Amino acid sequence: MSDRILWLLAATAALGAGTATAADLENRDDVGYDVRLHSGASTTHSSIGGHTTQLSVCSDCTVEVVGIGEVAVDASVDAVIIENGAIRTE
């Protein structure tokens, strides 16, 4: 292969590497919530306290806040926000 093709392959690989980042879970409410993270056939049970943030909870999952609702998380989502008893992505 020519040097130009090898350089293009290396540049393409470098651009694609590390682009998927996990979303944070931020609770802006005063109260804590039970949380379920669904990923494929697996579910992880957790909780989040009031006015706290959990970093990098998942990058391809569904975040369920018990009693509030759920949102899908993919590579386009930076954060899942709980605020005023509602859930949304940013």
C-alpha positions, 0 to 999 in steps of 0.5 A, spaced: 500 500 500 502 506 498 504 511 504 498 516 502 493 510 503 496 508 510 496 515 512 488 515 511 487 509 514 491 511 520 487 518 520 480 514 519 482 510 525 484 515 530 478 519 528 473 514 530 477 511 536 474 514 543 468 517 540 463 514 544 463 517 551 458 515 557 453 519 559 453 522 566 446 522 571 445 528 574 439 529 579 437 536 580 432 535 585 432 535 593 430 528 593 433 521 591 431 516 587 432 509 585 435 508 578 435 502 574 440 501 568 438 497 562 443 494 557 441 488 553 438 483 557 442 486 564 439 490 569 443 494 574 439 497 580 442 503 583 440 510 587 442 517 586 441 522 592 439 529 591 443 534 588 448 529 586 451 527 579 454 520 577 459 520 572 459 515 566 453 511 568 452 508 561 453 509 553 448 505 550 442 503 555 436 505 558 436 509 564 429 508 568 428 513 574 423 509 578 416 513 579 418 518 574 420 514 567 426 512 562 430 515 557 434 512 552 442 513 552 446 513 546 453 516 543 449 523 542 447 523 549 452 527 554 447 527 560 441 524 563 438 530 568 433 529 573 429 535 575 422 537 578 420 530 578 422 529 570 427 526 566 430 528 560 437 528 556 442 533 554 
